[in-house]
Amino acid sequence: MAATLIFVVACWCGHRYRYVWKAEGPTWQLWVYGVAAAVGLLMLGFIPIV
């Protein structure tokens, strides 16, 4: 269940990152969504979740 939640949040952050990037929004939002998506996907890849 935890892995699914992390995956969904990471996908949502990636979607928001792309939306802000295409709309040429504030740079700080790009950083927030991009880092959150990257951390979520790295957690799924490298931390064993039981």
Backbone as CSV, one residue per row, in Angstrom:
resi,resn,N_x,N_y,N_z,CA_x,CA_y,CA_z,C_x,C_y,C_z
1,MET,0.824,-1.198,0.000,0.000,0.000,0.000,0.866,1.260,0.000
2,ALA,1.960,1.227,0.764,2.830,2.396,0.851,3.491,2.684,-0.495
3,ALA,3.905,1.640,-1.182,4.554,1.823,-2.484,3.589,2.433,-3.492
4,THR,2.344,2.009,-3.442,1.336,2.559,-4.351,1.123,4.040,-4.078
5,LEU,1.055,4.407,-2.817,0.869,5.802,-2.444,2.060,6.657,-2.889
6,ILE,3.265,6.158,-2.686,4.463,6.891,-3.122,4.459,7.045,-4.638
7,PHE,4.086,5.996,-5.344,4.044,6.053,-6.803,3.029,7.075,-7.293
8,VAL,1.851,7.086,-6.702,0.803,8.022,-7.116,1.235,9.463,-6.854
9,VAL,1.827,9.715,-5.695,2.282,11.073,-5.367,3.411,11.493,-6.306
10,ALA,4.337,10.591,-6.597,5.433,10.913,-7.515,4.902,11.212,-8.915
11,CYS,3.929,10.456,-9.373,3.335,10.714,-10.695,2.608,12.049,-10.711
12,TRP,1.883,12.351,-9.645,1.172,13.632,-9.567,2.170,14.797,-9.568
13,CYS,3.263,14.652,-8.828,4.287,15.709,-8.804,4.927,15.868,-10.182
14,GLY,5.162,14.775,-10.875,5.710,14.856,-12.223,4.753,15.535,-13.185
15,HIS,3.477,15.266,-13.025,2.470,15.907,-13.865,2.435,17.411,-13.593
16,ARG,2.459,17.790,-12.330,2.448,19.212,-11.971,3.735,19.901,-12.454
17,TYR,4.862,19.195,-12.366,6.123,19.741,-12.866,5.988,20.085,-14.345
18,ARG,5.461,19.162,-15.126,5.325,19.398,-16.565,4.344,20.523,-16.859
19,TYR,3.253,20.591,-16.088,2.261,21.652,-16.274,2.872,23.031,-16.005
20,VAL,3.609,23.153,-14.898,4.231,24.437,-14.555,5.299,24.788,-15.585
21,TRP,6.042,23.804,-16.055,7.103,24.045,-17.033,6.504,24.566,-18.342
22,LYS,5.426,23.924,-18.825,4.814,24.340,-20.085,4.169,25.725,-19.960
23,ALA,3.641,26.043,-18.773,2.997,27.331,-18.555,4.013,28.419,-18.205
24,GLU,5.288,28.044,-18.135,6.369,28.952,-17.746,6.056,29.631,-16.420
25,GLY,5.698,28.804,-15.458,5.369,29.284,-14.119,6.616,29.589,-13.310
26,PRO,6.411,29.845,-12.020,7.528,30.202,-11.143,8.560,29.076,-11.024
27,THR,9.800,29.462,-10.976,10.886,28.482,-10.911,10.854,27.680,-9.618
28,TRP,10.439,28.314,-8.521,10.430,27.584,-7.253,9.455,26.414,-7.299
29,GLN,8.353,26.542,-8.046,7.421,25.426,-8.164,8.031,24.281,-8.971
30,LEU,8.808,24.627,-9.987,9.500,23.580,-10.742,10.410,22.771,-9.822
31,TRP,11.145,23.469,-8.981,12.049,22.790,-8.055,11.287,21.915,-7.066
32,VAL,10.213,22.434,-6.518,9.455,21.670,-5.515,8.887,20.397,-6.129
33,TYR,8.198,20.524,-7.259,7.584,19.348,-7.877,8.633,18.393,-8.451
34,GLY,9.685,18.929,-9.046,10.721,18.078,-9.623,11.467,17.279,-8.576
35,VAL,11.830,17.927,-7.493,12.554,17.220,-6.421,11.640,16.199,-5.753
36,ALA,10.392,16.559,-5.529,9.458,15.615,-4.904,9.250,14.382,-5.784
37,ALA,9.102,14.582,-7.092,8.935,13.447,-7.997,10.194,12.585,-8.032
38,ALA,11.349,13.216,-8.087,12.602,12.462,-8.125,12.817,11.662,-6.846
39,VAL,12.569,12.278,-5.710,12.747,11.572,-4.435,11.787,10.396,-4.339
40,GLY,10.546,10.599,-4.746,9.580,9.502,-4.703,9.992,8.330,-5.574
41,LEU,10.429,8.605,-6.780,10.838,7.514,-7.672,12.126,6.863,-7.204
42,LEU,13.046,7.636,-6.649,14.268,7.034,-6.101,13.960,6.161,-4.886
43,MET,13.013,6.601,-4.069,12.598,5.767,-2.929,12.046,4.432,-3.408
44,LEU,11.230,4.460,-4.444,10.669,3.208,-4.966,11.744,2.301,-5.529
45,GLY,12.768,2.901,-6.121,13.806,2.100,-6.755,14.837,1.535,-5.804
46,PHE,15.130,2.246,-4.714,16.283,1.854,-3.898,15.966,1.469,-2.456
47,ILE,14.761,1.716,-1.986,14.421,1.350,-0.602,13.433,0.186,-0.647
48,PRO,13.764,-0.915,-0.003,12.816,-2.026,0.027,11.609,-1.674,0.926
49,ILE,10.441,-1.668,0.333,9.232,-1.331,1.063,8.427,-2.606,1.261
50,VAL,8.124,-2.903,2.503,7.405,-4.144,2.827,5.939,-3.860,2.998
